[in-house]
Amino acid sequence: LGMPSVPTRLAERRKSRQIQVGTVAVGGDAPVSVQSMTTTRTSDIGATLQQIAELTASGCQIVRVACPTQDDADALATIARKSQIPVIADIHFQPKYVFAAIEAGCAAVRVNPGNIKQFDDKVKEIARAAKDHGTPIRIGVNAGSLDRRLLQKYGKATPEALAESALWEASLFEEHDFRDIKISVKHNDPVVMVEAYRQLAAQCDYPLHLGVTEAGPAFQGTIKSAVAFGALLSQGIGDTIRVSLSAPPVEEVKVGNQILESLNLKQRGLEIVSCPSCGRAQVDVYKLAEEVTAGLTGMEVPLRVAVMGCVVNGPGEAREADLGVASGNGKGQIFVKGEVIKTVPESKIVETLIEEAMKIAEQMEAE
Ligand code: SF4
């Protein structure tokens, strides 16, 4: 008998068609990607590129920029060319900016054709321009901007209304034989949002961009997004994610990546397995866990580091990790790959863990 196996994934991915957002494939068997949106004025090219660089460094794979004015549209070409990651232009209503974004070489455009249908055959022209340039379109349905007809039909933004709205929007492009599409159906209530995506997933094979809209400040928004994305991703639904927080966008990216890592949809980077502490703790676990995290943040290799407050459960957990400490009696037993390699005084725990982590990282990189 071999070793008992533990599951690494909760579900098979839903089979979606794959689209290409610049260098990043979305859908199909492509890894679920993390995206965010800049908060700078897009027309301020320097500030926008600076923020994109920060987002890229924090693990953002696709970035969206708002394009509400002509000055913003004029900035798109430079931003798209200089950004390290694919840039999506976010456009409401004005078809002329959609053409500008496609011409500017944006990797994709977010636009709802329902908003521009009134401009007679503009949808057809957009479909043609997007097809000529190989530019995919994201249809982004939001509870707050649901089509009036559907709002009347359903009374409010129900999951059915959101899904139907998205499929109707998609059909406006399909009429012109354009299917290079991804879809989002966002709502601020995770329950409604999850159900809307489930219905949509069952009714089409477009890749889906997950988002809880207006999720709120960092703490609430993180939890809402983690719960909603977790519910969907655990069923294989979702091809790219955007966490919306009333906080700097780098925070959105960190949360997004952490959600994917939690579900094993992304290789885990540094993972601190620290105990919650209890009456048995013989060290300040919170402080120790924070210091270890701060000392090891930015390491490129996946490393699981256990920080345990006592020697009751500590050694067991620490043994499962690449590296760990179990504290007791003012000392820390340092474990590497399940073996106690040394015991150090409490004041030396953090620096010893960092030293050992560096050694392991070097070995991993050499392998
Ligand atoms: Fe309590 Fe020790 Fe478990 Fe931490 S490792 S929660 S201190 S029993």
Residues whose N, C-alpha, C, O or C-beta is under 5 A from the ligand:
A	BS01	SF4	C275 P276 S277 C278 R280 A281 M308 G309 C310 V312 N313 G314
